[in-house]
Amino acid sequence: MKPILLQGSEWSIMQIKYYREGDLLFIVAKDPIVNVWYSVNGERLGTYMGHTGTMWCVDADWDTKHVLTGSAGNSCRLWDCETGKPLALLKTNSAVLTCGFDFGGNIIMFSTDKQMGYQCFVSFFDLQDPSQIDNNEPYMKIPCNDSKITSAIWGPLGECIVAGHESGELNQYSAKSGEVLVNVKKHSRQINDIQLSRDMAMFVTASKDNTAKLFDSTSLEHQKTF
């Protein structure tokens, strides 16, 4: 198999996200541009421009209608995937470190950095309620007082999110009540990234403690260490 080299940014890459069908590849880096590529031949499909500062995260919904991005410019943006047209701008008090669509693509969540005297929050917005977007008022906001969230994904069927913290902890938060359903700590240092398996049964974490670990996505039971 011939390798394909993608040269979309001169800056360090912050996150790479495959679309669930595997045909599109979204890449964000330490510049304000989001790149999307065809994974088959390495052709760049286009860019999403409008952010300021380092791009931290990117996600696409299940049918690639919308793209969600977060940046160090204290904002989270919603885009039309096909045209690159900006659809919504959600301003925050600090950098947006993680973001994601739920299973149905109707609920979005994002978490903010703990900096400049502001604490870390996870915010949830329902895209079916335009007033939440227009007024920048999430239907739920979860404070994280002890250790900020550095990575997060939606759990199975959008009933919860799984968040990795700077302390190495994993928390499962209810998407309805915001309460912590499960808490485990198998990493000794910050969790940099979490990726869910295609069938949503398991997820893998990558940490600054030089290990990657496999977990059950429902119980957060540790399966294997790499």
C-alpha positions as CSV (number, residue, x, y, z in Angstrom):
1,M,0.0,0.0,0.0
2,K,1.4,3.4,-1.0
3,P,1.5,5.9,1.8
4,I,-0.1,9.3,1.3
5,L,1.5,12.5,2.7
6,L,-0.9,15.3,3.6
7,Q,0.7,18.7,4.0
8,G,-2.1,21.0,5.3
9,S,-0.3,23.0,8.0
10,E,3.2,24.0,8.9
11,W,2.2,23.9,12.6
12,S,1.8,21.0,15.0
13,I,-1.3,18.9,14.5
14,M,-3.7,18.9,17.5
15,Q,-6.3,16.4,16.4
16,I,-7.1,14.0,13.5
17,K,-10.7,12.8,13.1
18,Y,-11.9,10.2,10.6
19,Y,-15.5,10.4,9.5
20,R,-17.3,7.1,10.6
21,E,-17.4,5.8,6.9
22,G,-13.6,6.4,6.6
23,D,-13.8,8.5,3.5
24,L,-13.1,11.9,5.0
25,L,-10.3,13.0,7.3
26,F,-10.6,16.2,9.4
27,I,-7.3,17.7,10.7
28,V,-6.8,20.7,13.1
29,A,-3.5,22.2,14.0
30,K,-1.9,25.2,15.8
31,D,-3.3,27.5,13.2
32,P,-6.9,28.8,12.7
33,I,-7.7,26.6,9.7
34,V,-9.6,23.3,9.6
35,N,-8.6,21.0,6.7
36,V,-10.7,18.2,5.3
37,W,-9.3,15.5,3.0
38,Y,-10.4,12.5,1.0
39,S,-8.7,9.7,2.8
40,V,-8.5,7.5,-0.4
41,N,-6.3,9.7,-2.5
42,G,-5.1,12.5,-0.2
43,E,-6.9,15.2,-2.1
44,R,-7.9,18.2,0.0
45,L,-11.6,18.7,-0.2
46,G,-11.6,22.1,1.4
47,T,-11.0,24.3,4.5
48,Y,-13.1,26.0,7.2
49,M,-11.9,29.5,8.0
50,G,-13.1,31.9,10.6
51,H,-11.5,30.9,13.9
52,T,-8.6,32.7,15.6
53,G,-5.9,31.0,17.5
54,T,-4.9,27.4,17.9
55,M,-7.5,24.8,16.8
56,W,-8.0,22.2,19.5
57,C,-10.8,19.9,18.4
58,V,-13.1,18.9,15.5
59,D,-16.0,16.6,15.0
60,A,-18.6,15.7,12.3
61,D,-22.1,14.4,12.7
62,W,-23.2,11.0,11.5
63,D,-24.3,12.1,8.0
64,T,-21.6,14.7,7.5
65,K,-24.1,17.6,7.3
66,H,-22.4,19.6,10.0
67,V,-18.9,20.1,11.4
68,L,-18.1,21.3,15.0
69,T,-14.8,23.0,15.9
70,G,-13.3,24.5,19.0
71,S,-10.3,26.9,19.3
72,A,-8.1,28.9,21.6
73,G,-9.9,31.9,20.3
74,N,-12.5,31.3,23.0
75,S,-15.2,30.0,20.6
76,C,-16.9,26.9,19.3
77,R,-18.3,27.0,15.7
78,L,-20.8,25.0,13.7
79,W,-20.3,24.7,10.0
80,D,-22.0,23.3,6.9
81,C,-19.8,20.4,6.0
82,E,-20.4,20.6,2.2
83,T,-20.1,24.3,1.6
84,G,-17.9,25.4,4.6
85,K,-20.5,28.1,5.5
86,P,-20.4,29.1,9.2
87,L,-23.8,28.3,10.8
88,A,-23.3,29.3,14.5
89,L,-20.8,30.9,16.8
90,L,-20.7,30.1,20.5
91,K,-18.4,32.3,22.5
92,T,-16.8,31.2,25.7
93,N,-14.6,32.7,28.4
94,S,-11.6,30.4,27.7
95,A,-10.3,28.0,25.0
96,V,-12.5,25.2,23.8
97,L,-10.5,22.0,24.2
98,T,-13.0,19.3,23.3
99,C,-16.2,19.1,21.2
100,G,-18.6,16.5,19.8
101,F,-22.0,15.6,18.3
102,D,-24.2,13.0,20.0
103,F,-25.3,9.8,18.3
104,G,-28.2,11.5,16.5
105,G,-26.4,14.7,15.6
106,N,-28.9,16.9,17.5
107,I,-27.0,17.5,20.7
108,I,-23.5,19.1,20.9
109,M,-21.2,19.3,23.8
110,F,-17.9,21.1,24.3
111,S,-15.6,21.7,27.3
112,T,-13.5,24.8,28.1
113,D,-10.1,25.3,29.5
114,K,-9.3,26.2,33.1
115,Q,-7.4,29.5,32.7
116,M,-7.5,33.2,33.3
117,G,-9.5,32.7,36.5
118,Y,-12.2,30.8,34.7
119,Q,-13.0,27.2,35.7
120,C,-13.6,24.3,33.3
121,F,-17.1,23.7,32.1
122,V,-18.9,21.2,29.9
123,S,-21.8,22.8,28.0
124,F,-24.6,21.0,26.2
125,F,-26.7,22.6,23.4
126,D,-29.8,21.1,21.6
127,L,-29.6,22.1,17.9
128,Q,-33.3,21.5,17.6
129,D,-33.9,24.5,19.9
130,P,-32.5,27.6,18.0
131,S,-33.0,29.9,21.0
132,Q,-30.2,28.0,22.8
133,I,-27.8,28.8,20.0
134,D,-29.0,32.4,19.4
135,N,-28.8,33.3,23.1
136,N,-25.7,31.2,23.8
137,E,-27.5,29.5,26.7
138,P,-26.8,25.7,27.0
139,Y,-29.6,23.5,28.4
140,M,-27.0,22.1,30.8
141,K,-23.6,23.2,32.1
142,I,-21.4,21.0,34.2
143,P,-18.6,22.6,36.3
144,C,-15.3,20.7,36.7
145,N,-13.7,22.2,39.8
146,D,-10.9,19.8,40.6
147,S,-9.2,18.8,37.3
148,K,-9.9,20.2,33.9
149,I,-11.2,18.1,31.0
150,T,-8.5,17.5,28.3
151,S,-10.4,15.0,26.1
152,A,-14.0,13.9,25.8
153,I,-16.3,11.7,23.7
154,W,-20.0,10.8,23.6
155,G,-20.9,7.4,25.0
156,P,-23.3,4.9,23.4
157,L,-26.6,6.3,22.2
158,G,-25.8,9.8,23.5
159,E,-26.9,9.0,27.0
160,C,-23.6,10.2,28.5
161,I,-20.2,11.6,27.8
162,V,-16.8,10.1,28.8
163,A,-14.3,12.7,29.8
164,G,-10.5,12.4,30.4
165,H,-9.0,14.8,32.9
166,E,-5.6,16.4,33.5
167,S,-5.2,14.3,36.6
168,G,-5.5,11.0,34.6
169,E,-9.1,10.3,35.8
170,L,-12.0,9.2,33.6
171,N,-15.5,10.4,34.4
172,Q,-18.8,9.3,32.8
173,Y,-21.3,12.2,33.0
174,S,-25.0,11.8,32.4
175,A,-26.1,13.9,29.4
176,K,-29.5,14.5,31.2
177,S,-28.6,15.3,34.8
178,G,-24.9,16.1,34.6
179,E,-24.1,13.8,37.5
180,V,-21.0,11.6,37.5
181,L,-22.1,8.0,36.8
182,V,-18.7,6.3,36.9
183,N,-15.3,7.4,38.0
184,V,-12.0,5.5,37.4
185,K,-8.3,6.4,37.5
186,K,-6.0,4.1,35.6
187,H,-3.7,6.7,34.2
188,S,-1.1,8.5,36.3
189,R,-0.9,11.6,34.1
190,Q,-3.0,13.7,31.7
191,I,-5.3,11.9,29.2
192,N,-4.6,13.6,25.8
193,D,-7.2,11.8,23.6
194,I,-10.0,9.3,23.6
195,Q,-11.3,7.4,20.5
196,L,-14.4,5.3,20.4
197,S,-14.7,2.0,18.5
198,R,-17.0,1.8,15.5
199,D,-19.6,-0.3,17.4
200,M,-19.2,2.0,20.5
201,A,-18.5,-1.0,22.7
202,M,-15.0,0.2,23.7
203,F,-12.8,3.2,23.6
204,V,-9.0,3.7,23.8
205,T,-7.2,6.5,25.7
206,A,-3.8,8.0,25.1
207,S,-2.0,9.6,28.1
208,K,1.2,11.5,29.0
209,D,2.1,8.5,31.1
210,N,3.3,6.9,27.8
211,T,0.5,4.3,27.8
212,A,-2.7,3.7,25.8
213,K,-5.5,1.8,27.5
214,L,-8.6,0.1,26.3
215,F,-11.9,0.5,28.3
216,D,-15.5,-0.8,28.1
217,S,-17.5,2.3,27.1
218,T,-20.5,1.5,29.5
219,S,-18.8,0.3,32.7
220,L,-15.4,2.0,32.1
221,E,-13.9,-1.3,33.1
222,H,-10.2,-1.5,32.1
223,Q,-9.5,-4.1,29.4
224,K,-5.9,-3.8,28.3
225,T,-2.8,-1.6,28.4
226,F,-0.6,-0.9,25.5
